[in-house]
Amino acid sequence: MLQNRTLFFGDNLDILREKFPDKPDADGYFDLIYLDPPFNSNRDYNVLFKEGATDSQAQIKAFEDSWHWGEEAQKTFEELVGVRPSKTKINEQISNLMLALEKLVGHNDVLAYLTMMTIRLIELRRVLKKTGSIYLHCDPTASHYLKIVLDVVFGKQNFQNEIVWHYRRWSAAASRFQKMHDIIFWYTKTDKYLFTKPIQPYTNPEWIEDTVRGVVGGKLVRLKDEEGKYIRRQKENVGVLMHDVWEDINFIAPTAKERLGYPTQKPEALLERIIKASSKEGDWVLDPFCGCGTTVSVAERLDRNWVGIDITTLAINLIRNRLRKQFDIKVWVDGLPKDLSGAKALFKKDPFEFEYWCLDLVNAMPAQSKTKENMRGADKGIDGIITFAKGVAEKGGYEYGKILVQVKGGGIQRSDIATLKGDVEREKAEGGLFITLEEPTQPMKQEAVSSGSFGVNFSKAEFPKIQIITVKELLDDKSPKLPLWSQPYYKEAKKVEIENKNQDKLRF
């Protein structure tokens, strides 16, 4: 049974297969699916988080906007062409398509991207209701290939529109025309689908004149008065059916109140148009690449049921914070650790996501991007930063301090605390926080206590210079001793007021 307001953490392919099995009636789960997957544009997207009153110069890689040909891509490709057994129902057309693409582009990143998208689009079609719609958002980098894939997976007869989202975003490109549009493909599962016929208002005044028509002699004609003049009346200017070039929705400016700091965030107006056009109140909406949660936020505001999936803890936590601020609603999260065994499993599966998950438990900003090739990256042993207001600056505003955070999943020892102490001194930070999956040793505790304490101008309270807290303690709702005026690393969303709506309330 579907649970409304659910966020799944993990690979959307695995989640679609495991959490949404085939239904006895052969129908799907969702009325509308919107996806904005990575475009394979070979760009790395960094997130600039807020640090106190200013944007931090420290960046962390949210995701890599590319897919690479390797073992995983090869295995998935073999599933699609029928060499390997698959949980997915692969027909001959899909197999032929992938073999043709292999001949056309070869074993490279483009084929890896198309392989990734094809296997997921098959699953998305399976979970889509017979009356449902899917909107695939992409840019010109791979839209021509994706159109062919969609024709095969959904059937070219179920292609409805190629929507051009035209926006203004000035760039410094001088060797070619400026890129100012994205492509959105709209497909349905069958020829029986919901479409609310959105209206684009006329640019004329609110009321317009029109001639009165009537039936005379079995024919529809324009009526005349006694003087032989056409009878005219005013009618409401309702507009015309929306066309497929959308020029009235702006790209989110860097300083816009709507912007949350996520690199590929889309405007709410864009999702509102799509959701209103292809769903009604109470329908189910899915975003399998939900990023910062624009789709689910708009779905919530429009009284739709929704499910979101993302592969990063950064995205899941950002969405939870966004919805908490906007709606004060209860959000169900599936896939993130709820106990110590879950935390250990996450660490074993992905140390990076474990680290980001731990940092969010203490509202710390990730320090910098790391790679599997260089676990320490350029962060000098610092995994996260907690910023706080420690006093009033001489020229007005606040003076900010920082606490350095280090996360360890195993192999801890006294020297780790000594290293953190050195980092605090080198970075001129006020304190350090050591988060550990294992229980700290007595020498580690002694080393931390020997570091002393620090104070802030807003309070007479003293805070440990170095403190240790375990993951178990954090899961048991124990918090480290931190200044009250600590700053969130994310840009907070604007509160959304919804009238006459019964919402479940939850305070985090």
DOLO-544615 format. One record per residue (C-alpha): residue in three letters; residue number from 1; x, y, z. Coordinates in pm, whole numbers, m for minus. Each point is the difference from the previous one (the first is absolute). Layout:
BEGIN
 resn resi      x      y      z
  Ala  NUM      X      Y      Z
...
! end
This chain:
BEGIN
 resn resi      x      y      z
  Met    1      0      0      0
  Leu    2    130    344    m95
  Gln    3     87    238    282
  Asn    4    m53    364    m87
  Arg    5    287    243     68
  Thr    6    272   m262    m30
  Leu    7    363     61    m90
  Phe    8    211   m297   m104
  Phe    9    378     14     38
  Gly   10    184   m215   m250
  Asp   11     35    m93   m365
  Asn   12   m338     56   m166
  Leu   13     38   m314   m210
  Asp   14     33   m218    309
  Ile   15   m284    181    178
  Leu   16   m238    m26   m296
  Arg   17     63   m373    m23
  Glu   18    m10    m77    373
  Lys   19   m263    239    134
  Phe   20   m245      1   m293
  Pro   21    m66   m358   m117
  Asp   22   m241    m86   m279
  Lys   23   m361     48    107
  Pro   24   m262   m274    m43
  Asp   25   m214    225   m221
  Ala   26    302     72   m224
  Asp   27    m44    374     58
  Gly   28    268    230    136
  Tyr   29     32    215    310
  Phe   30     44    358   m122
  Asp   31   m215    242   m197
  Leu   32    289    230    m85
  Ile   33    377    m45    m13
  Tyr   34    240    289    m46
  Leu   35    370    m62    m23
  Asp   36    294    232    m44
  Pro   37    292   m243    m23
  Pro   38    368     84    m48
  Phe   39     50    121   m356
  Asn   40    338   m159    m73
  Ser   41    139    345    m70
  Asn   42    329    m96    167
  Arg   43    m33    262    269
  Asp   44     56    m33    371
  Tyr   45   m264    186    200
  Asn   46    114    158    324
  Val   47   m229    129    268
  Leu   48     75    331    166
  Phe   49   m139    m22    350
  Lys   50    m66    289    231
  Glu   51    263     57    265
  Gly   52   m128    247    255
  Ala   53   m106    319   m174
  Thr   54    198    m65   m317
  Asp   55     39   m275   m255
  Ser   56    283   m235     79
  Gln   57    287    m37   m241
  Ala   58     24   m365    100
  Gln   59   m180   m213   m254
  Ile   60   m118   m354     m4
  Lys   61    m82   m202   m308
  Ala   62   m373    m74      5
  Phe   63     21   m236   m291
  Glu   64    197    m60   m315
  Asp   65   m202     78   m310
  Ser   66    145   m282   m205
  Trp   67     m9   m375    m30
  His   68    305   m205    m88
  Trp   69     32   m326   m188
  Gly   70    118   m267    240
  Glu   71    m96   m330    157
  Glu   72   m338    120    126
  Ala   73    m94    155   m335
  Gln   74    113   m317   m180
  Lys   75   m216   m223    223
  Thr   76   m306    222    m46
  Phe   77     54     10   m376
  Glu   78     15   m380     m8
  Glu   79   m332     m9    189
  Leu   80   m159    219   m264
  Val   81    125   m201   m296
  Gly   82    m92   m331    160
  Val   83    344   m139     76
  Arg   84    m63      2    376
  Pro   85   m317    m88    192
  Ser   86   m195    309     99
  Lys   87   m272     97    244
  Thr   88   m129    227   m274
  Lys   89   m222   m117   m286
  Ile   90    219     64   m302
  Asn   91   m162    m21   m343
  Glu   92    169    m48   m333
  Gln   93    m33    366    m98
  Ile   94    197    116    306
  Ser   95    268   m261    m64
  Asn   96     32    109   m362
  Leu   97     11    365    103
  Met   98    289    m51    241
  Leu   99    196   m204   m254
  Ala  100    m53    276   m257
  Leu  101    115    266    247
  Glu  102    305   m209     80
  Lys  103     95     m2   m369
  Leu  104    m72    370    m32
  Val  105    180    147    303
  Gly  106    223   m285    126
  His  107     87    m92    359
  Asn  108     33    346    150
  Asp  109   m164    238    244
  Val  110   m290     77   m236
  Leu  111    m96   m367    m21
  Ala  112     39    m30    378
  Tyr  113   m244    289     44
  Leu  114   m254   m141   m244
  Thr  115     29   m344    159
  Met  116    m65    148    343
  Met  117   m300    195   m124
  Thr  118   m152   m285   m203
  Ile  119     m6   m253    285
  Arg  120   m160    259    228
  Leu  121   m255    120   m255
  Ile  122   m119   m359    m40
  Glu  123    m63    m20    374
  Leu  124   m165    343      6
  Arg  125   m240   m108   m273
  Arg  126    m85   m309    207
  Val  127    m91    204    311
  Leu  128   m196    259   m201
  Lys  129   m379    m38     m1
  Lys  130   m175    m76   m329
  Thr  131   m141    354      2
  Gly  132    328    155    113
  Ser  133    253    240   m150
  Ile  134    378     28     18
  Tyr  135    201    319    m57
  Leu  136    371    m43    m68
  His  137    201    321     45
  Cys  138    328     16   m191
  Asp  139    225    236   m191
  Pro  140    125    m20   m361
  Thr  141    308   m199    110
  Ala  142   m184   m332    m37
  Ser  143   m364     86    m77
  His  144     21   m142   m355
  Tyr  145    106   m340    133
  Leu  146   m252      5    284
  Lys  147   m286     67   m242
  Ile  148     80   m326   m180
  Val  149     19   m189    330
  Leu  150   m336    142    109
  Asp  151   m159    m93   m333
  Val  152    105   m361     50
  Val  153    m80    m29    372
  Phe  154   m335    185      0
  Gly  155    m94    m36   m366
  Lys  156     25    283   m249
  Gln  157   m379     11    m15
  Asn  158      3    115    365
  Phe  159    222    300    m66
  Gln  160   m201    311     78
  Asn  161    231    303      0
  Glu  162    356    122    m23
  Ile  163    m14    301    231
  Val  164    262    272    m33
  Trp  165     64    185    323
  His  166    160    327   m110
  Tyr  167    160    211    269
  Arg  168    237    297     26
  Arg  169    336    m72    154
  Trp  170    281    211   m135
  Ser  171    338   m166    m43
  Ala  172    338     94   m135
  Ala  173    m13   m241   m294
  Ala  174    148    174   m303
  Ser  175     69   m285   m246
  Arg  176   m363   m113    m43
  Phe  177   m358    106     64
  Gln  178    m90     21    366
  Lys  179   m172   m307    144
  Met  180   m335    109    140
  His  181   m232   m297     m4
  Asp  182    m64   m350    134
  Ile  183   m208   m276   m154
  Ile  184   m285   m177    179
  Phe  185   m145   m312   m166
  Trp  186   m357    m90     91
  Tyr  187   m109   m361    m52
  Thr  188   m301   m194    124
  Lys  189    m41   m370     66
  Thr  190   m311    m37   m214
  Asp  191   m231    215   m210
  Lys  192   m229     45    301
  Tyr  193    162    262    220
  Leu  194    m83    308    204
  Phe  195     65    343   m150
  Thr  196   m159    306    157
  Lys  197     61    227   m304
  Pro  198    191    288    162
  Ile  199    m94    342   m135
  Gln  200    242    269   m109
  Pro  201   m169    340     52
  Tyr  202    m36    244   m286
  Thr  203    208    313     15
  Asn  204   m318    204    m72
  Pro  205   m215    162    269
  Glu  206   m188   m212    248
  Trp  207   m320      9   m210
  Ile  208    m14    m23   m379
  Glu  209   m275     53   m260
  Asp  210   m138   m283   m207
  Thr  211   m286    m46   m245
  Val  212   m308   m193    110
  Arg  213    m62   m323   m191
  Gly  214   m317   m200    m42
  Val  215   m166   m266   m214
  Val  216   m205    132   m296
  Gly  217   m136   m240   m257
  Gly  218    197   m285    148
  Lys  219    329    190    m30
  Leu  220    217    170    262
  Val  221     29    366   m100
  Arg  222     89    337    147
  Leu  223   m323    171    109
  Lys  224   m108    349   m110
  Asp  225   m230    256    161
  Glu  226   m296    178   m164
  Glu  227    233    246   m166
  Gly  228    203   m279   m156
  Lys  229    300     49    224
  Tyr  230    176   m291    165
  Ile  231   m105    m46    359
  Arg  232    304     30    226
  Arg  233     56    m87    364
  Gln  234    282      5    250
  Lys  235    143   m331    118
  Glu  236    256    m84    262
  Asn  237    358    m12   m124
  Val  238     86   m355    103
  Gly  239    286    m46   m244
  Val  240    110   m288   m221
  Leu  241    137   m346     60
  Met  242    360     16    122
  His  243    260    m55   m274
  Asp  244    315   m211     30
  Val  245    251    284     28
  Trp  246      4    130    356
  Glu  247    156    345     17
  Asp  248   m181    138    302
  Ile  249    188   m197    269
  Asn  250    335    144     99
  Phe  251    316   m185     95
  Ile  252     65     29    375
  Ala  253    240    289     57
  Pro  254    288    m51    247
  Thr  255   m154    257    236
  Ala  256   m361   m120    m30
  Lys  257   m188    m73    324
  Glu  258   m103   m335   m145
  Arg  259    358   m118    m48
  Leu  260    127   m247    262
  Gly  261    359    m40   m118
  Tyr  262    m48   m322   m198
  Pro  263    174     15   m339
  Thr  264   m278   m132   m227
  Gln  265   m302    142    181
  Lys  266   m299     65   m226
  Pro  267   m259    274     56
  Glu  268   m319    m93    180
  Ala  269   m207    163   m275
  Leu  270    131   m257   m249
  Leu  271   m103   m296    215
  Glu  272   m332    163     86
  Arg  273    m91     18   m369
  Ile  274     91   m364    m61
  Ile  275   m175   m133    311
  Lys  276   m318    198    m66
  Ala  277     m7   m108   m366
  Ser  278     30   m375     59
  Ser  279   m141    m72    345
  Lys  280   m282     92    234
  Glu  281    m27     35    376
  Gly  282     65   m328    176
  Asp  283    201   m148   m287
  Trp  284    342   m157     53
  Val  285    315    178   m119
  Leu  286    350   m155    m20
  Asp  287    337    168    m46
  Pro  288    275   m267    m20
  Phe  289    281    260    m15
  Cys  290   m148    241    249
  Gly  291    312    208     79
  Cys  292   m104    292    217
  Gly  293   m368    m97      0
  Thr  294   m172    256   m224
  Thr  295   m235   m262   m145
  Val  296   m112   m136    334
  Ser  297    m30    348    149
  Val  298   m232    115   m279
  Ala  299   m192   m329     15
  Glu  300    m55     57    372
  Arg  301   m123    356    m60
  Leu  302   m240   m121   m271
  Asp  303   m142   m275    222
  Arg  304    151   m294   m188
  Asn  305    143   m312    158
  Trp  306    372    m36    m72
  Val  307    308   m222     17
  Gly  308    358    112    m56
  Ile  309    323   m194    m54
  Asp  310    359    119     12
  Ile  311    337   m168     28
  Thr  312    168    255    229
  Thr  313    m56     75    367
  Leu  314     67    366    m78
  Ala  315   m312     13   m217
  Ile  316   m219   m197    243
  Asn  317     96    223    291
  Leu  318    m44    317   m205
  Ile  319   m352   m109   m100
  Arg  320    m93    m86    360
  Asn  321    116    343    115
  Arg  322   m181    167   m289
  Leu  323   m334   m169     68
  Arg  324     32     52    374
  Lys  325     45    372    m55
  Gln  326   m266     34   m270
  Phe  327   m280   m222    131
  Asp  328     93   m138    344
  Ile  329    m99   m347   m117
  Lys  330     99   m352     89
  Val  331    233   m151   m260
  Trp  332     76   m373     m7
  Val  333    357    m87    m91
  Asp  334     88   m350   m116
  Gly  335    361   m110    m33
  Leu  336    184    223    246
  Pro  337    126   m156    326
  Lys  338   m243    m12    289
  Asp  339    221   m198    237
  Leu  340    364    m96     53
  Ser  341    m16   m304   m225
  Gly  342   m137    218   m281
  Ala  343    282    250     52
  Lys  344    260   m277    m20
  Ala  345   m162   m132   m318
  Leu  346     10    344   m162
  Phe  347    366     45     94
  Lys  348     85   m336   m154
  Lys  349   m195     75   m316
  Asp  350    110    360    m56
  Pro  351    238    183    241
  Phe  352    m66    330   m175
  Glu  353   m377    m10     50
  Phe  354     56   m117    358
  Glu  355    214    304     63
  Tyr  356   m259    240   m151
  Trp  357   m275   m168    201
  Cys  358    196     47    324
  Leu  359     69    364    m80
  Asp  360   m370     67    m47
  Leu  361    m74   m146    344
  Val  362    191    294    151
  Asn  363   m100    255   m268
  Ala  364    356     30   m128
  Met  365     96    120   m345
  Pro  366    212   m249   m198
  Ala  367    347    145    m22
  Gln  368    100    m77   m356
  Ser  369    m35   m247   m279
  Lys  370    174   m337     31
  Thr  371     69   m280   m242
  Lys  372     55   m370     37
  Glu  373    351     54   m129
  Asn  374     72    256    270
  Met  375   m207    m56    313
  Arg  376    147    298    177
  Gly  377    m29    222   m307
  Ala  378    114    352     74
  Asp  379   m185     25    328
  Lys  380    310    m54    218
  Gly  381   m186   m259    210
  Ile  382   m308    220     49
  Asp  383   m329   m164    m97
  Gly  384   m244    271    100
  Ile  385    m46    345    148
  Ile  386   m258    134    244
  Thr  387    m28    379     m2
  Phe  388   m153    208    276
  Ala  389    m42    362    101
  Lys  390    240     73    281
  Gly  391    m51    374     37
  Val  392    m91    333   m156
  Ala  393    250    134   m251
  Glu  394    137    354     41
  Lys  395   m145    115   m333
  Gly  396   m338   m161     63
  Gly  397   m131   m348    m67
  Tyr  398    148   m305    165
  Glu  399    343   m146     48
  Tyr  400      5   m370    m83
  Gly  401    201   m282    145
  Lys  402     40   m358   m117
  Ile  403     26   m351    138
  Leu  404    184   m258   m210
  Val  405   m157   m345    m35
  Gln  406    174   m328    m66
  Val  407   m187   m327    m70
  Lys  408    151   m343     57
  Gly  409   m157   m333    m82
  Gly  410    269   m220    151
  Gly  411    360    m41    108
  Ile  412    m10    289    248
  Gln  413    285     82    237
  Arg  414    135    275    224
  Ser  415    203    155   m281
  Asp  416   m327     86   m181
  Ile  417    m92    239    280
  Ala  418    348    150     m1
  Thr  419    m31     55   m375
  Leu  420   m337    170     41
  Lys  421    150    229    266
  Gly  422    273     94   m246
  Asp  423   m260     70   m271
  Val  424   m191    230    237
  Glu  425    313    199     79
  Arg  426    112     19   m363
  Glu  427   m340    114   m128
  Lys  428    m49    239    295
  Ala  429   m330   m168     81
  Glu  430   m170     21    337
  Gly  431    m42   m373     45
  Gly  432    m10   m348   m148
  Leu  433   m260   m281     m5
  Phe  434     99   m364    m50
  Ile  435   m281   m234   m117
  Thr  436     79   m369     25
  Leu  437   m181   m321    m87
  Glu  438    208   m187    258
  Glu  439     19     65    373
  Pro  440    287    236     83
  Thr  441    286   m124    217
  Gln  442     77    146    339
  Pro  443    325    163   m127
  Met  444   m205    170   m275
  Lys  445   m243    140    258
  Gln  446    287    123    215
  Glu  447    165    168   m299
  Ala  448   m326    181    m82
  Val  449    m61    118    359
  Ser  450    355    135     26
  Ser  451    m71    244   m282
  Gly  452   m205    231    222
  Ser  453   m300    207   m105
  Phe  454   m111    318   m177
  Gly  455   m276    258     52
  Val  456   m213    233   m215
  Asn  457   m105    359     59
  Phe  458   m372    m80     m9
  Ser  459     19   m232    297
  Lys  460    198    m69    314
  Ala  461     m4   m372    m87
  Glu  462    323   m185    m73
  Phe  463     30   m256   m278
  Pro  464    254   m283    m33
  Lys  465    293     87   m223
  Ile  466      1   m360   m124
  Gln  467   m293   m234     52
  Ile  468    m73   m356   m104
  Ile  469   m343   m138    m81
  Thr  470    m94   m343   m133
  Val  471   m247    m77   m278
  Lys  472   m203   m202    250
  Glu  473    m31    305    224
  Leu  474   m117    212   m292
  Leu  475   m259   m263    m93
  Asp  476   m115      3    363
  Asp  477    m67    376    m36
  Lys  478    305    107    198
  Ser  479    146    320   m140
  Pro  480    351    143     29
  Lys  481     35    312    214
  Leu  482     m4    281   m255
  Pro  483    m79    375      6
  Leu  484   m369     73    m45
  Trp  485     51    231   m296
  Ser  486    135   m261   m239
  Gln  487    m80     62   m367
  Pro  488   m155   m249   m246
  Tyr  489    223    m92   m295
  Tyr  490   m292     11   m242
  Lys  491   m205    297   m113
  Glu  492   m336    m30    167
  Ala  493   m314    m26   m209
  Lys  494   m280    254     22
  Lys  495   m305    m95    206
  Val  496   m298   m101   m214
  Glu  497   m346     83    127
  Ile  498   m276   m236   m112
  Glu  499   m359     80     91
  Asn  500   m254   m260    105
  Lys  501    241   m290    m19
  Asn  502     19   m266    267
  Gln  503    370    m77     50
  Asp  504    183   m239    227
  Lys  505    228    201    227
  Leu  506    339   m103    116
  Arg  507    274    190    178
  Phe  508    350   m124    m66
! end
